[in-house]
Amino acid sequence: MKFIPNPYNPKLLLKTWSVLTYPAMKSSILILFPVLVVLSGCSSGNETTVDTAESTPSSSNEILLTPEQVKILSISLGKIESRVLSNVIKVNGMLDVPPQNLVTISAPLGGFIKHTELLEGMRVKKGQVLAILEDPAYIQLQQDYLDSKNQLDYLELEYERQQQLAKENVNAAKTLQQAKSNYFSTKAKVEGLRSKLNLINLAPEAIEQGQIRNTVSIVSPINGYVTQVHVNIGMYVQPIDVMFKIVDTEHLHAEAQVFEKDLLDLKVGQRVMLTMAHETQPRFAKVYLIGKEISNERTVRVHCHLDKEDPALIPGMYFTALIETGAHTVNAVPENAVVSFEGTDYIFYEKAKNYFEGVVIQTGITEDGFTEVILPEGMDSSINLVTNGAYSLLSKLKNVEE
C-alpha cells in the first residue's frame, strides 16, 4: 500500500510519517520538518489574504460595490445644486360656497304640496316656481285681510269726523280717543295681514280686487342647482320642514385647514396651488381670508378664492393644496436622491471609487422635482451625490446589516 500525504495538513502529515518510519529514517524526518514549517507558514499567509479581501467597510452606513454592481444598480452621480424654491405649507380642505349662495327652501305657512317637478341636479333660475301649495288657511287669511281693510276704511272716516267735532267742541275727548284707538289698531292689523300675504307671494292689491286664491307658489330666491328634494305631491309641510336646497356654484371657494404651527407664515394674497382628489393638473387660488378661531384639532380655516370658476366643481369636493409663503435659495437635490428608512432621511455620495456612504440629512421644501436638504455640520456640498440608485444602495445596505 502506497500512502500519499496531504501537503496542506501539516499535523496529519507529521502523524502519518511518525507511524510509518523507524529509527533508520530519523534523518529523513529531520529533513522533512523544515518543509512542514514552510507549508504551514504558506497556509497561514493564504488565510490572511482571504480575510483582507472579504473585509467590510468600517462604518454601518458605508458600502463597497464592484464595477459590475454599480452598472447593475444604474448608479448615477451628480452635484448638490443651489436653487430658488418656494417655501410651502401643505394643507387639506374642501370646496364650499358663501352662505348667500346656499339656500334652504321652506314654506312660510303650512300647506299641502299640489305640484312640483324638481329633481336633484336640476338648474333653476331666480323667481322660478319650485312648488305649489294649497290649504284652506290661505283663503281664511285673504278673507281676514279684506274684512280688516274694509273696516279700516270706515274707522279712518270715523276718526276724521271725530277730529272735526273735537275742534268745534261738540264731542267729548273720550269719544275722539276711542275713535283714534280703533283706527290705529285696525291699521296695524291690516299691515300685518298684508305682510303675511306678501310672505306667501299673494298680492294684496289683487285680493282687494276680489281675486282670492286657494294656492300659493314657492319660488327660488337665487339662480343655482337643486341639491336636495324632500317633498312629494300630497305631502303636508310645515314652516319648519326643509323642502329643497339650492346652491349657486358660480362663486365656489376653497376652505383649507391650516395647522396652528403654520399660522404665522400665512398672509392674505398668497398663492395657492390645489389639486382635486380626482385630478392630476393643479388649480390656482389666492388666500382671501384667514380665520381667527382655532378648532379642537388645532387648525384654522383659510378662505381661498379660485382664479377660474368651473361649473363642473361642486361643494364638498376634497382637495390637497400647497400655500406658497415665500422663495428662498437653498441646497437642493433631485427627489430620487433622498431616501427614507424608519423615519430617517438619507442621501448617498461616492466617498471613493465605487465606495459609497449614506448620510443622515434633514429635508425642507419640495418643488418641481427638487427637495431642499440640510447637510450635517462640516459636510462639503461639492460631494459626488448619488442621484439615481440611492434606494438600491439603501436596500442593499440595510439587508447587509440585517
SVG drawing of the C-alpha trace seen along z (x, -y; Angstrom):
<svg xmlns="http://www.w3.org/2000/svg" viewBox="-122 -125 142 127">
<polyline fill="none" stroke="black" stroke-width="0.4" points="0.0,0.0 1.3,-3.4 0.3,-6.4 0.3,-9.9 0.4,-12.6 -1.7,-15.8 0.7,-18.8 -2.0,-21.2 -2.5,-19.5 0.9,-19.5 -0.4,-17.8 -1.8,-14.9 1.3,-14.6 3.6,-14.5 1.4,-11.9 1.4,-9.6 5.1,-9.7 5.7,-9.0 3.8,-5.7 5.5,-4.5 9.1,-5.4 11.5,-3.6 14.9,-4.6 16.8,-4.3 14.6,-7.0 15.1,-9.7 17.4,-11.6 14.7,-11.8 12.2,-13.2 14.6,-15.9 14.9,-16.9 11.1,-16.9 10.3,-19.0 11.5,-22.4 9.4,-21.7 6.3,-21.3 7.1,-24.5 7.3,-26.3 4.0,-24.7 2.3,-25.8 3.6,-29.3 2.3,-29.4 -1.2,-28.2 -1.3,-30.9 -0.4,-33.5 -3.2,-32.4 -5.8,-32.7 -4.7,-36.3 -5.1,-37.3 -8.7,-35.9 -9.7,-37.8 -8.4,-41.0 -10.3,-40.5 -13.5,-39.8 -13.3,-42.7 -16.3,-45.1 -16.4,-48.9 -15.8,-50.1 -19.0,-52.3 -22.5,-50.8 -23.5,-53.5 -20.8,-52.6 -21.0,-50.1 -18.4,-48.9 -19.6,-47.8 -17.9,-46.1 -18.0,-47.8 -20.5,-45.2 -22.8,-46.0 -22.6,-49.7 -23.7,-49.0 -26.5,-46.7 -27.9,-49.2 -27.7,-52.0 -25.8,-54.3 -25.7,-57.9 -23.8,-60.7 -24.4,-64.5 -23.9,-67.6 -26.0,-69.4 -27.5,-72.4 -28.3,-75.9 -31.9,-76.6 -34.6,-79.1 -37.5,-77.1 -40.8,-78.5 -41.5,-77.7 -44.9,-76.0 -47.4,-74.8 -49.2,-71.5 -52.9,-71.6 -56.1,-69.8 -59.6,-71.2 -63.0,-71.2 -64.8,-73.3 -67.6,-75.4 -69.9,-78.3 -70.7,-81.5 -73.8,-81.4 -75.7,-83.6 -75.1,-81.1 -76.7,-78.2 -80.5,-78.4 -82.8,-76.2 -86.4,-76.4 -89.3,-76.1 -93.0,-77.0 -93.7,-80.3 -97.1,-78.8 -98.0,-75.2 -99.8,-73.5 -100.2,-70.5 -97.9,-70.0 -100.1,-70.3 -97.4,-70.4 -93.6,-70.2 -91.3,-69.0 -88.0,-69.4 -85.3,-66.7 -81.8,-66.8 -79.3,-68.3 -81.8,-70.4 -80.9,-74.1 -83.3,-76.7 -83.5,-80.5 -84.3,-83.2 -88.1,-83.7 -88.9,-80.2 -91.7,-78.4 -90.4,-75.4 -93.7,-74.1 -97.4,-75.0 -99.1,-74.6 -102.8,-74.7 -104.5,-75.0 -107.9,-76.4 -105.8,-78.7 -104.8,-80.7 -108.4,-81.5 -109.1,-82.5 -106.1,-84.8 -107.3,-86.6 -110.8,-87.0 -109.4,-88.4 -107.4,-90.9 -110.4,-92.1 -112.5,-92.4 -109.9,-94.3 -109.2,-96.5 -112.9,-97.4 -113.2,-98.1 -110.1,-100.3 -111.7,-102.5 -114.7,-103.0 -112.6,-103.7 -110.5,-106.2 -113.6,-108.2 -114.9,-108.0 -111.6,-109.2 -111.5,-112.2 -115.2,-113.0 -114.4,-112.9 -111.4,-115.1 -113.6,-117.7 -116.2,-117.6 -113.5,-118.0 -112.3,-121.2 -115.9,-122.5 -116.1,-121.3 -119.1,-119.2 -118.0,-115.8 -116.2,-114.6 -112.4,-113.9 -113.1,-110.3 -115.0,-109.7 -112.2,-111.1 -109.7,-108.9 -111.7,-105.8 -112.0,-106.5 -108.3,-107.1 -107.5,-103.8 -109.9,-101.8 -108.4,-103.3 -104.7,-102.7 -105.4,-99.2 -107.1,-98.1 -104.5,-99.8 -101.8,-97.7 -103.8,-94.6 -104.2,-95.3 -100.4,-95.9 -99.7,-92.6 -102.0,-90.7 -100.6,-92.5 -97.1,-91.3 -98.3,-87.7 -99.8,-87.8 -96.5,-89.2 -94.7,-86.4 -96.6,-83.7 -96.5,-85.6 -100.1,-86.7 -100.6,-90.3 -102.8,-92.3 -103.8,-94.6 -105.2,-91.6 -107.1,-90.5 -108.7,-93.9 -110.0,-93.4 -111.7,-90.2 -109.1,-87.7 -109.0,-85.2 -106.8,-82.1 -106.5,-78.8 -102.9,-78.1 -99.6,-79.8 -96.3,-79.4 -92.9,-78.8 -90.2,-80.5 -86.5,-80.3 -84.6,-83.3 -81.4,-82.6 -80.0,-81.0 -78.4,-77.6 -78.8,-73.9 -81.2,-71.8 -79.1,-69.6 -81.9,-68.2 -85.6,-67.4 -87.6,-66.3 -91.2,-66.6 -93.7,-64.8 -97.2,-65.6 -99.8,-65.4 -97.4,-65.8 -98.2,-68.3 -95.3,-70.6 -94.9,-72.9 -92.8,-76.0 -90.0,-74.1 -89.8,-71.5 -87.0,-71.6 -88.5,-71.3 -85.5,-71.9 -81.9,-73.0 -80.4,-75.1 -76.7,-76.0 -75.2,-78.6 -71.9,-77.2 -70.7,-80.3 -68.8,-81.5 -67.1,-78.4 -64.2,-78.9 -61.7,-76.6 -61.8,-76.2 -58.4,-75.0 -57.5,-73.7 -54.1,-75.1 -52.4,-73.8 -51.6,-76.3 -47.9,-76.0 -48.0,-77.4 -50.4,-80.2 -47.8,-83.0 -46.5,-82.3 -49.9,-83.0 -50.8,-86.3 -53.7,-87.4 -52.9,-87.3 -50.5,-84.3 -50.6,-81.9 -52.3,-78.5 -51.9,-75.5 -54.6,-73.0 -55.3,-69.5 -58.7,-67.9 -59.0,-64.3 -59.9,-63.1 -57.5,-65.3 -53.8,-65.4 -53.5,-69.0 -53.4,-71.7 -55.8,-74.6 -54.7,-78.0 -56.2,-80.3 -55.3,-83.1 -55.7,-83.4 -58.6,-85.8 -59.4,-85.5 -57.7,-83.9 -59.8,-82.6 -59.5,-83.9 -60.5,-80.8 -58.6,-77.6 -60.6,-74.4 -60.3,-71.4 -57.9,-69.8 -55.6,-72.9 -56.4,-74.1 -57.5,-77.4 -59.9,-77.8 -58.4,-79.7 -60.7,-81.1 -59.2,-81.0 -60.7,-82.3 -60.2,-80.3 -58.6,-82.1 -61.0,-80.5 -64.6,-79.4 -65.6,-76.0 -69.3,-74.9 -68.1,-71.2 -67.0,-71.7 -69.5,-71.2 -69.4,-72.0 -68.0,-69.2 -65.2,-68.1 -61.9,-67.4 -58.5,-68.7 -54.9,-68.9 -53.0,-72.2 -49.7,-74.0 -49.7,-77.6 -46.6,-79.4 -45.3,-81.6 -42.0,-82.9 -39.0,-82.0 -35.5,-81.1 -32.2,-80.0 -31.3,-76.6 -29.2,-73.4 -31.4,-71.2 -31.2,-67.6 -33.4,-65.6 -36.3,-64.0 -34.9,-60.5 -31.7,-61.3 -33.5,-61.4 -34.5,-58.0 -36.1,-57.2 -35.8,-54.4 -37.7,-54.2 -38.5,-57.9 -34.9,-59.0 -33.9,-60.7 -30.6,-59.8 -28.6,-60.8 -25.6,-58.7 -22.4,-60.1 -19.3,-58.5 -16.6,-58.6 -14.1,-56.8 -14.3,-54.8 -17.3,-52.5 -17.3,-53.2 -20.5,-54.9 -21.6,-56.3 -25.1,-57.2 -25.6,-60.4 -28.5,-61.4 -29.9,-64.7 -33.0,-66.9 -35.3,-67.9 -37.2,-71.1 -39.1,-72.4 -40.0,-70.2 -40.9,-71.9 -40.6,-71.0 -38.9,-67.7 -36.2,-69.0 -36.0,-68.8 -34.2,-71.1 -31.6,-69.3 -29.9,-70.4 -26.4,-68.7 -24.6,-67.7 -22.4,-70.4 -19.0,-70.5 -20.0,-68.5 -18.9,-69.9 -21.8,-70.5 -19.5,-69.7 -19.7,-65.9 -20.4,-63.5 -24.1,-62.8 -25.9,-59.7 -28.8,-61.0 -30.1,-57.6 -29.9,-54.3 -30.0,-55.7 -32.9,-53.4 -31.0,-50.4 -28.0,-51.4 -30.2,-51.8 -31.8,-48.4 -28.5,-46.7 -27.0,-48.4 -29.9,-47.6 -30.0,-44.0 -26.3,-43.6 -26.9,-45.0 -29.7,-42.5"/>
</svg>
